[in-house]
């Protein structure tokens, strides 16, 4: 498969031009990649006004993912989340009514920043009782009931799948419900770009979503920051027509050509043997999961390339187990008191599963850890997300925040899923959850 962006940049660098343009390094080697780090010189095309090599590369990506249009992001899936929501609001705007989005509560913090920037209301689909704050299993029945009960049609339904713990959702069934109600389905598929290339595609573009984001750098061999906006062939025409404008609205005017080359090169990689390598990797990980279950490690999630252990039953918190593994040279993706998450790709050495299995087997089993995460029920919404984020605020110790209204997300990344949402009044359960997850201060409305 062609790599038009890579070819252009390599030829440009090989021509040894006098670079009287940005960037300031002028191609001199400081880190080593500078000769290939260019700006939008003649022939390099313009991201979000693409007509040349970038447009050609994006068309190749769209063919691989089965989309009507695929646009590149050099600013991760966060940029794409904002663009998707803007497109949904643009297509569904109803003069005189505030826009509304029906969303799973485990939305990434970029969804909240989009709510502040675009000023839409959110009706939350909440986690089931006993479910982690990082998960929100939206079933077709739940979605249908909520859509039926809403007094007005939302601009979009927004779900996250796979989530950070590796749970997937039934995108095909959810998209069928959305079609019956005439509402577009937007999917945060940041952790699932590879799903398109399984023996049976489980990607949102295959399963009926109208738009999705893929964080390419999370699961594909793409530089950090590389991501995709995919628009489905059946989606409203306005989505594709306005996609570049939507991305440009939130994006930098100085895209990284290193990331663009990485996305471009990935097309050729995905088209040449990747599905076979992916299948082998998933098969090795399945065997590893089976072996760990037999050793007594409780696992959660059903995502093919993610392994999530709930180690309290084995006698450890996720953070303690992560520290023990780091001593053996194994670094996880994420750990909190309840879980430890490992992400696999075909780019790992063949013995990666065996190394992890051996390391976990060397950990002595202990009596179970009894402490469980505090349950946080629905919180009173006092302000919209936008009102809360723009209000005068102060940073206070968690102990002094009872009854106060949250002004800014008190969450790190990963996992970037907020315990409480900006604009909600904090109760005792929320404060207990903050303390449990190590949050010591909150920014609250003054």
C-alpha positions in Angstrom: 0.0 0.0 0.0 1.2 3.5 -0.8 2.6 5.8 1.9 2.2 9.2 0.3 3.0 11.4 3.3 6.1 9.4 4.2 7.3 9.4 0.6 6.9 13.2 0.3 8.7 13.9 3.6 11.6 11.5 2.8 12.1 13.0 -0.6 12.0 16.5 0.8 14.6 15.7 3.5 16.8 14.0 0.9 16.8 17.0 -1.3 18.6 18.9 1.5 16.7 22.2 1.0 17.6 25.5 2.8 14.8 25.4 5.4 13.9 29.0 5.7 10.6 27.9 7.3 9.4 26.4 10.6 10.3 24.4 12.7 13.2 26.2 14.3 15.5 23.2 14.4 15.8 23.5 10.6 16.3 19.7 10.3 19.4 19.7 12.5 19.6 16.5 14.7 18.9 17.0 18.4 16.7 14.0 19.1 17.4 12.4 15.7 14.0 12.7 14.0 14.3 16.4 13.1 15.1 15.9 9.3 11.6 14.3 9.0 9.9 17.0 11.1 8.5 19.6 8.6 5.7 22.1 8.4 3.1 22.6 5.7 5.6 23.5 2.9 4.6 23.4 -0.8 3.5 19.8 -1.6 3.1 18.7 2.0 -0.7 19.3 1.9 -2.7 21.0 4.7 -4.3 19.0 7.4 -8.1 19.7 7.6 -7.9 21.4 4.1 -6.3 18.3 2.5 -6.2 17.9 -1.2 -2.9 16.2 -1.8 -0.8 13.6 0.0 -2.7 13.9 3.3 -6.0 13.5 1.5 -4.7 10.4 -0.4 -3.4 8.8 2.9 -6.8 9.4 4.6 -8.6 7.8 1.7 -6.4 4.7 2.1 -7.2 4.7 5.9 -10.9 5.0 5.2 -10.7 1.9 2.9 -9.0 -0.1 5.6 -11.5 0.8 8.3 -14.6 0.7 6.1 -15.6 4.3 6.7 -17.0 6.9 4.4 -14.4 9.3 5.6 -11.4 9.0 7.9 -9.6 12.1 9.2 -6.3 12.1 11.0 -5.7 13.8 14.4 -2.2 14.7 15.7 -3.8 15.6 19.1 -5.1 12.2 20.2 -8.7 11.1 20.4 -9.5 14.0 22.7 -9.6 16.3 19.6 -11.8 13.8 17.8 -14.3 13.5 20.7 -14.9 17.3 20.6 -15.2 17.2 16.8 -17.7 14.3 16.9 -19.9 16.1 19.4 -19.7 19.4 17.4 -20.8 17.5 14.3 -23.7 15.9 16.1 -24.9 19.2 17.5 -24.4 20.9 14.1 -26.6 18.4 12.3 -29.3 18.2 15.1 -29.5 21.7 16.2 -33.0 22.8 17.2 -33.5 26.5 17.5 -34.8 27.4 20.9 -33.8 24.2 22.6 -30.6 23.5 24.5 -28.8 20.6 22.8 -28.8 17.3 24.8 -26.5 14.3 24.6 -27.3 11.0 26.3 -24.0 9.6 27.5 -22.5 6.8 29.5 -21.1 8.1 32.8 -17.7 6.5 32.2 -17.0 9.2 29.6 -13.4 10.4 29.3 -12.7 13.9 30.6 -12.4 15.1 26.9 -16.2 14.6 26.8 -16.6 17.0 29.7 -14.4 19.6 28.1 -16.5 19.3 25.0 -19.7 19.9 27.1 -18.1 23.1 28.4 -16.9 24.3 25.0 -20.1 23.4 23.2 -22.5 24.1 26.1 -24.8 21.1 25.8 -26.8 19.3 28.5 -25.9 15.8 29.4 -28.3 13.1 30.5 -26.2 10.4 32.1 -26.5 6.6 31.7 -25.2 5.5 35.1 -23.2 2.4 36.0 -25.2 -0.6 37.3 -25.1 -1.3 41.0 -21.7 -2.7 42.0 -20.1 -1.7 38.7 -16.8 0.1 38.7 -16.8 3.9 38.0 -14.6 3.0 35.0 -17.3 0.8 33.5 -20.9 1.6 32.4 -22.6 -1.3 30.8 -25.1 0.3 28.5 -27.6 -2.4 27.4 -30.0 -2.0 24.5 -32.9 -2.3 26.9 -31.5 0.5 29.1 -30.9 2.7 26.1 -34.3 2.1 24.6 -36.0 2.9 28.0 -34.1 6.1 28.4 -34.7 7.3 24.9 -38.4 6.6 25.3 -38.5 8.5 28.5 -36.7 11.6 27.4 -38.9 14.6 26.8 -36.9 15.6 23.7 -34.7 13.8 21.2 -31.0 14.1 22.0 -28.5 15.2 19.5 -26.5 12.0 20.0 -26.0 8.9 22.1 -22.4 8.6 23.3 -20.9 5.5 24.7 -17.4 4.3 25.6 -16.3 0.8 24.4 -14.0 -0.8 25.1 -13.6 0.9 28.4 -10.4 1.2 30.4 -10.9 -2.1 32.1 -11.5 -4.0 28.9 -15.3 -4.3 28.9 -16.9 -4.1 25.5 -20.5 -3.0 24.7 -22.9 -4.3 22.1 -22.5 -1.6 19.5 -24.6 -3.5 16.9 -27.6 -3.7 19.2 -27.1 -0.1 20.5 -26.9 1.2 17.0 -30.1 -0.5 16.0 -31.9 1.2 18.9 -30.5 4.5 17.9 -31.6 4.1 14.3 -35.2 3.4 15.5 -35.2 6.7 17.4 -33.4 8.6 14.7 -30.4 9.5 16.9 -26.8 9.1 15.8 -24.6 6.8 17.9 -21.1 8.1 18.7 -18.5 5.7 20.1 -15.4 6.5 22.1 -13.4 3.6 20.6 -10.0 5.0 21.8 -8.9 1.6 23.0 -10.1 -0.4 20.1 -8.6 0.7 16.8 -7.3 -2.8 16.3 -10.8 -4.3 16.5 -11.3 -3.8 12.8 -8.6 -6.3 12.0 -9.8 -9.3 14.1 -10.9 -12.4 12.2 -14.4 -11.0 12.6 -14.3 -7.3 12.8 -15.7 -5.8 16.1 -15.0 -2.2 15.1 -17.8 0.4 15.5 -17.6 1.1 11.7 -18.5 -2.5 11.1 -21.2 -2.7 13.9 -23.3 0.3 12.9 -22.0 3.4 14.8 -22.4 6.7 13.0 -19.0 8.1 14.2 -16.2 6.9 16.3 -12.8 8.0 17.5 -9.8 5.6 17.5 -6.8 6.5 19.5 -4.4 4.9 17.0 -1.4 5.3 19.3 -3.0 3.2 22.1 -3.1 -0.1 20.2 -1.4 0.4 16.8 2.2 1.1 16.0 1.6 4.9 15.8 3.4 7.7 17.6 1.7 9.2 20.6 -1.0 11.6 19.6 -2.0 9.8 16.4 -5.8 9.2 16.2 -8.6 8.8 13.7 -12.1 10.3 13.2 -14.2 7.7 11.4 -17.6 8.5 9.8 -19.8 5.6 8.7 -21.2 5.3 5.2 -24.7 5.3 6.5 -24.2 8.5 8.7 -25.9 11.8 7.8 -24.0 13.4 4.9 -23.5 16.5 7.0 -21.1 14.7 9.2 -18.5 14.0 6.4 -19.2 17.4 4.7 -18.3 19.3 7.9 -15.8 16.9 9.4 -12.6 18.9 8.4 -14.1 22.1 9.7 -15.1 20.4 13.0 -11.6 19.1 13.5 -10.0 22.4 12.6 -12.2 24.2 15.1 -10.5 22.5 18.0 -7.1 21.6 16.5 -3.7 23.2 16.4 -2.7 24.9 13.1 0.7 23.3 13.5 0.2 19.5 13.1 3.1 17.2 13.7 4.3 15.7 10.4 6.1 13.0 12.4 2.7 11.8 13.7 1.2 12.2 10.2 3.9 10.0 8.8 3.3 7.5 11.6 -0.4 7.3 10.7 0.5 7.1 7.0 3.0 4.3 7.5 0.4 2.4 9.7 -1.8 2.0 6.6 0.8 -0.1 4.9 1.4 -2.1 8.0 -2.2 -2.8 8.6 -2.7 -3.9 5.0 0.2 -6.3 5.0 0.0 -9.2 7.5 -1.3 -7.3 10.5 -4.5 -9.3 10.9 -2.5 -12.6 11.1 -0.1 -11.1 13.6 -3.0 -9.7 15.6 -4.7 -13.1 15.7 -1.5 -14.8 17.0 -1.1 -12.1 19.7 -4.8 -12.5 20.8 -4.3 -16.3 20.9 -1.2 -16.1 23.1 -3.0 -13.7 25.5 -6.1 -16.0 25.7 -3.8 -18.8 26.8 -2.2 -16.5 29.4 -5.6 -15.4 30.7 -6.6 -19.1 31.1 -3.3 -19.8 33.0 -3.8 -16.9 35.3 -7.4 -17.9 36.1 -6.2 -21.4 37.0 -3.6 -19.8 39.4 -6.5 -17.9 41.1 -6.1 -14.5 39.7 -9.6 -12.9 39.1 -9.8 -11.3 35.6 -12.4 -8.9 34.3 -13.3 -7.6 30.8 -13.6 -9.3 27.5 -11.4 -7.2 25.2 -9.0 -9.4 23.2 -5.8 -7.3 23.8 -6.3 -6.2 27.3 -5.7 -8.1 30.5 -7.2 -6.7 33.6 -6.7 -8.3 37.0 -8.8 -7.6 40.1 -6.1 -8.6 42.6 -7.8 -7.9 45.9 -9.1 -11.5 46.0 -5.5 -12.6 45.6 -4.4 -10.4 48.5 -3.2 -7.2 46.8 -4.4 -3.9 45.7 -3.6 -3.0 42.1 -1.1 -0.3 43.1 0.8 -2.7 45.3 0.9 -5.4 42.7 2.1 -2.8 40.1 5.0 -1.9 42.3 6.0 -5.5 42.7 5.9 -6.1 39.0 8.0 -2.9 38.3 10.7 -4.5 40.5 10.8 -7.3 37.8 10.9 -4.8 34.9 7.2 -5.1 34.0 5.3 -1.8 33.7 1.5 -1.9 33.6 -0.8 0.5 31.7 -2.8 1.5 34.8 -3.3 0.5 38.4 -5.7 1.7 41.2 -6.8 0.1 44.4 -9.0 -2.4 42.6 -7.5 -3.2 39.3 -4.3 -3.5 37.3 -4.4 -3.2 33.5 -2.0 -4.6 30.9 -2.2 -3.8 27.2 -0.8 -6.1 24.6 -0.1 -5.7 20.9 1.7 -7.8 18.2 4.7 -5.5 18.6 5.6 -7.1 22.0 8.1 -9.9 22.0 6.6 -13.4 21.7 7.6 -14.2 25.3 5.7 -11.2 26.8 2.8 -13.3 28.0 5.1 -15.8 29.5 7.1 -13.1 31.3 4.0 -11.6 32.8 2.6 -15.0 33.8 5.9 -16.0 35.5 6.1 -12.7 37.3 2.6 -13.0 38.7 3.2 -16.6 39.6 6.1 -15.5 41.8 3.8 -13.3 43.9 2.8 -15.0 47.1 -0.9 -15.3 47.6 -2.3 -13.6 50.6 -5.6 -13.3 52.5 -8.1 -11.2 50.4 -8.2 -7.4 50.8 -11.6 -6.7 52.2 -11.9 -2.9 51.5 -14.2 -2.2 48.6 -14.6 1.1 46.7 -17.3 3.4 48.0 -20.5 3.5 46.0 -21.4 6.9 44.5 -25.0 7.4 43.6 -26.5 10.0 41.4 -25.4 13.5 42.5 -27.5 16.7 42.4 -26.8 18.8 39.3 -26.7 22.4 40.3 -24.9 24.0 37.3 -24.2 22.9 33.7 -20.7 21.7 33.0 -19.9 24.9 31.2 -21.3 27.1 34.0 -19.2 25.2 36.6 -16.0 25.2 34.6 -16.2 28.9 34.0 -17.3 29.9 37.5 -14.9 31.5 40.0 -13.5 28.6 42.0 -11.1 27.7 44.8 -9.0 24.7 45.6 -10.0 23.1 49.0 -9.1 20.0 50.9 -11.6 17.2 50.2 -12.7 17.4 53.9 -14.0 20.9 53.3 -15.9 20.2 50.1 -19.1 18.6 51.5 -22.1 20.3 49.9 -19.9 22.3 47.5 -20.3 22.2 43.7 -17.5 20.7 41.7 -15.8 23.2 39.3 -13.1 21.0 37.7 -12.6 17.3 37.2 -10.6 15.8 40.1 -9.1 13.0 38.1 -5.8 12.0 36.7 -5.0 10.5 33.3 -5.1 7.5 33.2 -8.0 6.8 33.6 -9.5 10.3 33.1 -12.9 9.2 34.2 -14.4 11.6 36.7 -15.8 10.5 40.0 -18.2 13.5 40.0 -19.0 15.8 37.2 -18.5 19.5 37.1 -21.6 21.2 38.3 -22.7 18.5 40.7 -23.0 18.9 44.5 -20.6 16.7 46.4 -22.0 14.5 49.1 -20.4 12.2 51.6 -20.2 9.3 49.2 -18.4 11.3 46.6 -15.9 12.6 49.2 -15.3 9.0 50.4 -14.6 8.0 46.8 -12.2 10.9 46.4 -10.2 9.8 49.4 -10.3 6.2 48.4 -8.7 7.0 45.0 -6.2 9.3 46.5 -7.8 12.6 45.6 -6.9 15.1 48.4 -8.1 18.4 47.0 -11.0 19.5 44.8 -11.6 22.7 42.9 -15.1 23.9 43.8 -17.3 26.8 42.8 -16.6 29.8 45.1 
